[in-house]
Amino acid sequence: MKAKTTSASVLVALALASPLALLAQSDSADKKTSQVELPQHEKPNLIKSMEASPLPRAATADQTTAAKLVYGLLSDSRYAYRPVALDDTLSADIYKRYLESLDGGKQFFTAQDVAKFDAYKLKFDDAIKSGDLTPAYAIFATYKQRVDQRVGYARNLLKQDMFDFTGTDRYEYDREKAPWAADDAALDTLWKASVRNDWLRLKLAGKKPDDIRKTLDKRYANMGKSIAELKGEDVFQTFLNSYANSVDPHTDYFTPKTADNFNVSMSLSLEGIGAVLQKQDDVVAI
């Protein structure tokens, strides 16, 4: 269904949701454009344009309007297939889904972080109704910091001599039902095992140590870059998706840009360019 205001455009459509980190990696981090040498005077502008813009701390006026509109469509409207009251019970579910969308693998937040976030658990309903989404942006700001910290830690691990696999170490990669790591030290242990697992997988694929180190360093750097480049509209979409999925697991909120991309993917056509996807150095290249 579509609804428009003079300042915001909302599309609530049937689609499958993707975790934020995976979405960022596939949409931004792993992209590699054709190598075209630019004139020297244009290079500073290119570098400047690639810098991550500061993340806003609150919703824009358009997003405030959109949040209220989505509330009207999903919880306070005769147009919804199954309207669900936006109350404390739904707020708790939105909170749970929002954390899962940011850190579903429980690799970035600690139990200490989540304990602080719990103050927002029963406030998301009021935030959506009022359009004041400061709690969602506050949580995301912490997420962004934690990703940056973990990426730096993982890249430093690659410089260490810790890739001897003669022991009996065990790594549980499926952490959906695992508890949150107690503190930073617990996350260090988890990430050390994760990096060793990534190394071992490439080793078993036949890659040499120098190539493994280069590939993983690029992978982790790209992951950090992709999250750093996320904008306020990405935070807004992720949070509104958590609300929409709480009402119906097959309903997503799309920003206008995401809606355009969705329509392209559904039509299986993209006019104006010719492109070929290839896998190069563990990333997708265009």
C-alpha positions in Angstrom: 0.0 0.0 0.0 1.2 3.5 -0.6 0.5 6.7 1.3 1.9 10.2 0.7 2.2 13.4 2.5 3.7 16.7 1.3 6.9 15.9 3.1 7.2 12.1 3.2 6.6 9.1 1.1 5.9 5.7 2.8 5.8 2.3 1.1 4.7 -0.6 3.2 5.2 -3.7 1.0 5.5 -7.5 1.3 9.1 -8.5 1.4 11.7 -10.4 3.3 13.8 -8.4 5.8 17.6 -8.5 5.9 19.8 -8.0 8.9 21.3 -4.5 8.8 24.9 -5.6 8.7 24.3 -8.0 5.8 22.3 -5.4 4.0 25.1 -2.8 4.4 27.8 -5.2 3.2 25.9 -6.4 0.1 24.8 -2.9 -0.8 27.9 -0.9 -0.1 30.9 -2.6 1.4 31.5 -5.3 -1.3 30.9 -2.9 -4.2 33.8 -2.2 -6.4 33.5 0.2 -9.3 35.4 0.0 -12.6 38.9 1.4 -12.3 38.9 4.6 -14.3 41.8 7.1 -13.7 40.4 10.5 -12.8 42.1 13.8 -13.6 44.3 14.8 -10.7 42.2 17.9 -9.8 39.1 15.7 -9.3 40.7 13.2 -6.9 40.3 15.4 -3.7 36.6 15.8 -4.4 36.2 12.0 -4.9 37.9 11.4 -1.6 35.8 14.0 0.2 32.6 12.5 -1.2 33.4 9.1 0.1 33.8 10.2 3.7 31.0 9.1 6.0 28.6 11.9 7.0 27.9 12.4 10.7 24.9 10.3 11.9 22.0 12.5 13.1 20.8 12.1 16.6 17.1 12.3 15.9 14.6 11.9 13.1 14.1 14.6 10.5 10.8 16.4 10.1 10.0 14.1 7.1 10.8 11.0 9.1 8.7 12.2 12.1 5.7 12.6 9.7 6.4 9.2 8.1 6.6 7.5 11.5 3.2 8.9 12.5 1.8 7.9 9.1 3.1 4.3 9.5 1.5 4.2 12.9 -1.8 5.3 11.4 -1.6 2.6 8.8 -0.5 -0.3 10.9 -2.1 0.3 14.3 -4.8 2.9 14.1 -6.4 2.4 10.7 -9.2 0.5 9.1 -6.9 -0.1 6.1 -4.6 -2.5 7.8 -5.4 -6.2 7.3 -4.8 -6.9 11.0 -4.2 -3.7 12.9 -2.2 -4.3 16.1 -2.3 -1.8 19.0 0.9 0.0 19.5 1.3 -0.4 23.3 4.0 -1.6 25.7 3.7 -5.2 24.7 4.3 -4.3 21.0 7.1 -1.9 22.1 9.0 -4.7 23.8 8.7 -6.8 20.6 9.9 -3.9 18.5 12.9 -3.4 20.9 13.8 -7.1 20.5 13.6 -7.0 16.7 15.6 -3.8 16.5 18.5 -5.3 18.5 18.3 -8.4 16.3 18.4 -6.4 13.1 21.5 -4.6 14.3 23.4 -7.4 16.0 21.6 -10.7 15.3 24.8 -12.6 15.8 25.5 -10.9 19.1 29.0 -10.0 18.1 29.0 -6.3 18.9 26.9 -5.4 21.9 27.7 -6.6 25.4 25.3 -7.5 28.1 26.3 -4.1 29.7 25.2 -2.3 26.5 21.9 -4.1 26.4 21.2 -3.4 30.1 21.4 0.3 29.3 19.2 -0.1 26.2 16.5 -1.7 28.4 15.5 1.7 29.5 13.9 2.2 26.0 12.2 -1.2 25.9 8.7 0.1 26.8 9.2 3.6 25.2 9.3 2.7 21.5 5.5 2.9 21.2 5.4 6.4 22.5 8.4 7.3 20.3 6.6 6.2 17.1 3.4 7.9 18.0 5.1 11.2 18.7 7.7 10.8 15.9 10.5 11.4 18.4 12.8 8.5 17.5 15.8 9.6 19.6 16.0 6.2 21.4 16.4 4.4 18.1 19.2 6.7 17.0 20.9 6.5 20.4 21.1 2.7 20.2 22.4 2.8 16.6 25.1 5.3 17.6 26.4 2.8 20.1 26.2 0.0 17.5 28.2 2.1 15.1 30.9 2.6 17.8 31.0 -1.1 18.6 31.4 -2.1 15.0 34.3 0.3 14.6 36.0 -1.2 17.7 35.5 -4.8 16.7 36.7 -4.2 13.1 39.9 -2.6 14.5 40.4 -5.5 16.9 39.9 -8.1 14.1 42.4 -6.4 11.8 45.0 -6.2 14.6 44.5 -10.0 15.2 45.6 -10.7 11.7 49.0 -9.3 12.5 49.5 -11.9 15.3 50.9 -15.4 15.2 47.7 -17.2 16.3 46.8 -19.4 13.4 48.0 -22.8 14.5 45.2 -25.3 14.3 46.7 -28.3 15.9 44.6 -27.9 19.1 41.0 -28.8 19.9 39.5 -25.3 19.8 35.8 -25.1 19.0 33.9 -22.1 17.5 30.1 -21.9 17.7 29.2 -19.6 14.8 25.4 -19.8 15.3 24.8 -17.3 18.1 21.1 -16.6 17.6 20.2 -18.2 20.9 23.5 -17.4 22.6 23.6 -15.0 25.5 25.1 -11.5 25.1 28.8 -11.4 25.8 29.3 -10.3 29.4 31.9 -7.6 28.6 34.6 -6.5 26.2 36.9 -9.2 27.3 34.3 -11.8 26.4 33.8 -10.2 23.0 37.6 -10.3 22.5 37.5 -14.1 23.1 34.6 -14.4 20.7 36.2 -12.4 17.9 39.5 -14.2 18.3 37.7 -17.5 17.6 35.8 -15.9 14.7 38.9 -14.6 13.0 40.6 -17.9 13.4 37.5 -19.6 11.9 37.6 -17.2 8.9 41.3 -17.9 8.4 40.8 -21.7 8.6 38.0 -21.6 6.0 40.3 -19.8 3.5 43.2 -22.1 4.3 41.0 -25.1 3.6 40.1 -23.5 0.3 43.7 -23.5 -0.7 44.8 -19.9 0.0 48.3 -19.0 1.2 48.8 -17.1 4.5 49.7 -13.8 2.8 46.6 -14.0 0.6 44.4 -15.0 3.6 45.7 -12.0 5.6 45.1 -9.6 2.7 41.6 -11.0 2.0 40.4 -10.9 5.6 41.9 -7.5 6.2 39.9 -6.2 3.2 36.8 -8.0 4.3 36.9 -6.5 7.8 37.8 -3.0 6.5 34.8 -3.2 4.1 32.5 -4.2 6.9 33.5 -1.3 9.0 33.3 1.1 6.0 29.8 -0.1 5.1 28.4 0.6 8.6 30.2 3.9 8.8 28.5 5.0 5.6 25.0 4.3 6.8 22.9 7.4 7.0 20.0 8.6 9.1 17.5 7.2 6.6 19.0 3.7 7.0 18.6 3.9 10.8 15.0 5.1 10.3 14.2 2.3 7.9 15.7 -0.4 10.1 13.7 0.9 13.1 10.4 1.2 11.2 11.0 -2.3 9.8 11.2 -3.6 13.4 7.8 -2.0 14.0 6.3 -3.3 10.7 7.6 -6.8 11.3 6.2 -6.8 14.8 2.7 -6.2 13.3 3.2 -8.7 10.5 6.4 -10.6 9.7 5.8 -10.1 5.9 5.5 -6.4 6.0 8.4 -4.0 5.6 8.9 -0.2 5.6 10.7 1.1 2.5 12.3 4.5 2.1 11.7 6.0 -1.4 15.2 4.9 -2.4 14.8 1.4 -1.2 11.4 1.2 -2.9 13.0 2.1 -6.2 15.6 -0.6 -5.8 12.9 -3.1 -4.8 10.9 -2.3 -8.0 14.1 -2.7 -10.1 14.8 -6.1 -8.5 11.2 -7.3 -9.0 11.1 -6.2 -12.7 14.5 -7.8 -13.3 15.5 -4.8 -15.5 17.8 -1.9 -15.2 18.0 0.5 -18.1 20.9 2.8 -19.0 23.9 0.7 -18.1 25.5 -2.6 -18.8 27.0 -4.4 -15.8 28.6 -7.7 -15.0 28.9 -9.1 -11.5 32.1 -10.9 -10.6 33.8 -12.2 -7.4 37.2 -10.7 -6.9 39.3 -10.9 -3.7 36.4 -12.2 -1.6 34.1 -9.3 -2.7 31.6 -8.7 -5.4 32.8 -6.4 -8.2 30.8 -4.6 -10.8 
